């Protein structure tokens, strides 16, 4: 257990940030899964669902939760799947 006041504050900060990061990562993963399932099922709203997933990936990266290159890789992969399904 932490003894100093600053260390105790750090523990609280880390816990708060961990909850925030987990929430946004989970939301991003859910949107990606929804987009991939919409692409596979050729849903009418596929483009909108994919656009929402890309937006969520950008938000997660802008908050520093995931690295920008990781975000670019995820977006590229999703876009590639969408374009492949259209062709």
Number of C-alpha atoms within 10 A of each C-alpha: 6 10 7 9 8 10 12 12 12 13 13 12 11 11 12 11 13 12 11 13 17 12 11 19 18 12 16 21 14 14 21 22 14 17 26 19 14 19 23 13 11 14 12 10 12 19 16 12 20 23 17 17 25 23 15 21 26 19 16 20 19 13 11 11 18 17 13 15 10 12 20 15 12 17 20 13 11 20 16 11 15 20 10 10 12 8 5
